[in-house]
Amino acid sequence: MGIGGGFLMTIWDSDKKEAVFLDARETAPAAAHRDMYKNDPQLSFY
C-alpha cells in the first residue's frame, strides 16, 4: 500500500470481545486508464 492506496484495519470491540476486519483496498473500474483525466484535471477532484 502507498500513496492513494486503500487500507486494512482490525477493530477490537472489548465489550463484545469480538474483532471486525475492514478491507478497504483500492480497486479501479475496468474502464479506467492512466490518461483518463489528462484533458480535464478537474474531473479527478470528484
ZIPENOR-V152948 format. One record per pair of residues at least 4 apart in sequence whose C-alpha atoms are under 7 Angstrom apart, sorted by sequence separation. I is the first residue (numbers start at 1). GAP is how many residues later the second one is. D is the distance in whole Angstrom. If there is no record, write none. Layout:
# ZIPENOR-V152948
I_GAP_D + I_GAP_D
This chain:
# ZIPENOR-V152948
1_4_5 + 13_4_6 + 14_4_7 + 28_4_6 + 32_4_7 + 37_4_5 + 1_5_7 + 13_5_5 + 12_6_6 + 13_6_6 + 37_6_6 + 12_7_5 + 37_7_6 + 11_8_6 + 12_8_7 + 10_9_7 + 11_9_5 + 10_10_6 + 11_10_6 + 10_11_4 + 9_12_6 + 10_12_6 + 9_13_5 + 8_14_6 + 9_14_7 + 8_15_5 + 7_16_7 + 8_16_6 + 7_17_5 + 6_18_5 + 7_18_6 + 6_19_4 + 5_20_7 + 6_20_5 + 5_21_6
